[in-house]
Every structure is written in structure tokens, then in C-alpha cells.
């Protein structure tokens, strides 16, 4: 009896996400949209939920046959189910009943429609943003790294630079916009420098503080084993400070995302931040949400990649910050 | 290896070292006062004494990590001006680099001297010699304190130092691991003819390992007495002679108790 109860609960949990997805699909397919909501070209959300139901059934079936699959589903079943139920509630309130102003709350069909029908523009904007991010982020991080290393190892550099760094660093980099626009010839270079400044400070600060926190014993050991000054910096200083440097690089990434969206407001021709703002002004809110979804996915992927990189580079101290 | 045995003489001539308190420049601590000591090549000398007697300071001076206020230190006739691979150092808390594997730590000295390519095989040799075969790819936090200390010894010894300075390297280990590693250090000592200078708080360890025990007294640190340990190796930790040396040392350190005044005869 006990066993049967347990296995019943097991089956319920395994199939709960699929069930919730089916409910969501049923509401989407069977309840008609409010007449005031503009129609999309295709019922994209219906297609999406069909795929989701199929995926959840697949996962559930896999859970029945494989132990690992079961563990994976059991670990996430409640979260997944609730996600589909929340989607259902929003869909009902927004699309089916139009309880919120339809101008600002478009149907899922239309939001997904933007991602499908206007994918060329969205992709172009995304690539422009990534290019800007690449130049600004790496430029700022590399300069920040070298500033931090030289401040950490040289008293002279630290003497001359610490006051300017502490004065300029905490300024929100966006405060520089009026000046950067005058100094730099193009909107792209001004935006890249803006992002660079935002990244440079956390990387500099964490690198320098990481180096100054290294136990003297490590340098003693290196000296006894015949390491010269340059070797002490490269073989001891930088690896020992690496966990701090990573924190700076991570904080810098977050700062660069914020700055990117703002930087694209200054004379950009394309870019995901620019796109969102442009569509907002056109009151095309389906496009605004589509842009937000793209930003959320891409930035999350970038942060994930950063943490994967850390897991490889800092395998010796895995698990200090989790993502 | 006759030439190797002849190298590794340390001469300490009348050195004084004072530390200035960072918080209060007027408050100075006299760590060592007029200390002179000659250590022969291949000798095993232990420095023992209460906390604050300057024994670790003396070791760091020999390593070249700090400089004396006055007096001179030399190795094989050359003044000691800074740290170098000819004088190895084993720290109390192994001080392995946490970002390197055991093999990476042991190889460190070869890499800094640019001889890693031709002497790669030495890494495996020393790892095996200290009993860590199979742990090459582990990181320090994944293995025990005793194993870390073994790895640290291998890291010091791979660059063939003439002198090995041991700053209570076994202080944090449990009794069994401790005795084990003591024997391994002695094996290396007799095998490589390395001069060894060890700081310890442990009277048994001092008697078991040393040719000579130097007792220091604190404030200011100075040499109070030197005892030659004239026992054949390997030594039995429970022999009567061993006990007698032990008692003698404890008495010098005022740790022998009241009734043990003069009943030892050697």
C-alpha cells in the first residue's frame, strides 16, 4: 500500500509539468482572444506550447525509464509546473480577457511573432550590441587588469594612481556621456569607451586588492625557489589573485550590460538597447517585450559562459560563487 | 658526491636583530642579540626554546628573507644577501600554492630556473620519494595536511638545496604522521647529505633528529646552551640514553619538574 502510494506520487510529479503545459495549451487554443486584442499572423504561442507539451512528455517518459532522467525531473517538477501555470494566468488575463491596457500588454502570439517575423532586424541589432560589448568589455577589462596588476605590485604606481582611481572609478560611467560625445568622432567609439570605463574600474579595484591580499609566504617560497621579480608576478601574484580578478571581471560584465543599454541611446544606428527604446517610442510594445526576452537570454548565456570559464581556470577553488 | 657533502656550511657571526613595532615606533623588540653559530656541512642542528626566543627569526635570517641589524651570515664563505634555491625552506603551514597541483608545486623551482624541460623526470622521482605517487594531479585542498607537508618537502628538495631550513614543519600534524615524516626527513638527510637546520618546540623531535641541539633563551634571544646528541642512528625513541638526553633538555628548558635535579648521568 505504502509503496503504491509512493509510486503514485512519483508518477504525479513526473507528469505534473506536462499536465501544466497541457492546461496552458488548452486555455490558449480553446479560449478565444478578447476581440479588442490585435491579431497576430499566426498563433505562435499555440505552436510554442505544443512544442513545450511534447518536450515535457518526452522528459516524463525518459524519467520513467532512466534513473538520471527521473532525478532531473524530480528536482525541477514544481518549478516547471508553476511556470506553465503562471504563463496560463497571464495569458488568460492579458490575451483572453484584455483586463490590462492592450497597448502595453500585447498577446504572447504577437511577442513571439516579432521574434519570428522580424528576426532579421532583431538579429542585426543583437550583433551590433555584441560587437559594441566585445570592444568595450575586453578593452576595459584588459586595461583594468594591467592597471590593477601595476598598482598591486608597484608602490610608485599605487602612489600616483590610487587617488585618481578612487575618485573617477565610483562615478557612474554614464555621467561621462556629454564629454565622450564631444571627444570621440563616432557614436560607436564613444559608446565603446563608455562601456570600457564601466568595466575598467571593478577589474582594476579587484585585481589590485587581490594582489595586495596575497600572503607574503607565497612570495617568500617563490623567492627561495629562485623566482625573479617578473616570475613572482606571473607565477604567484596573478594566479593567487585570480579569484579576486574574476569577481572584478564578473562585476564588470554586469556593469557593461547596464551601460550597453544606456550607451545605445547616444546616436546608435542599431543595437538591442536602441531597438527597445525605438519600439517604445513607436508604442510597439510587442517588440519591446521581444527585445527584453532577447536581452535576458543573451546576457544570461554570457554570464553562464563566464562562470564556465571560471570553473576551468579556477578549478582549484571551485564553488566559491555559484551561478 | 663528495663535493656536495663539503658544501652547505653556515656561519653566523655575532648577529643582532631588532623588530620595530609598527603601531608604536618607540617600542622595539630585540629578537636576537649577539648570536654566533657555526654549522658544518651535512650537520643536523635543531633550534629549540620558548616562544619569542628568536629561533624562527634566526631561520629566516639564514634563508635571507630578512637582514640582520649587525653581524654577518655566510654560506660556504659567501655572504647571504637574499633568498635562493641553495637554501630550501619548509614552512610551518606547508605553504603549497593552492592554484597548482601537487606535481605543479613540486615542479615550481625547476620552472622558475628554466630547467623543467630537461629535468621533468625529477618531479615524478621526488613525488615518489615522499610517498605521494598517484596524487600528482590533486590540488592541495584535496589531500591531508601531512601529505601537503610531504609535497612541500619535495618542492624544496627538487632544486637540490645544500641547506634545508625547517620551521616547525611538523608542528600541525598528528603524532603518527609526525614520526613518519621525521623518519623520511632523516632518510633524505643521510641520502643527500643536506645540511638541515630545524626549529621545533618538541624535545623528543629535537633529540630524535639532531646531531646538535641549540637551546635559545628569550628576550633578547641568545644562545643559552648547545648539546651534542651522541647517539647512533637510527635512534630508538625509548632507549635509556634517549631518555637521558630528553631529560637534560627539559631541565635546561625548566620543564623537567622540581625533583629531577641531578639524577641524570650521561
Interface residues (C-beta under 8 A of the other chain):
Chain A: X215 X217 X218 X220 X221 X222 X223 X224 X225 X226 X227 X228 X231 X235 X236 X239 X240 X242 X314 X315 X316 X317
Chain B: X63 X65 X82 X83 X84 X85 X87 X88 X89 X91 X93 X95 X97 X98 X99 X100 X108 X109 X111 X112 X113 X139 X141 X155 X156 X159
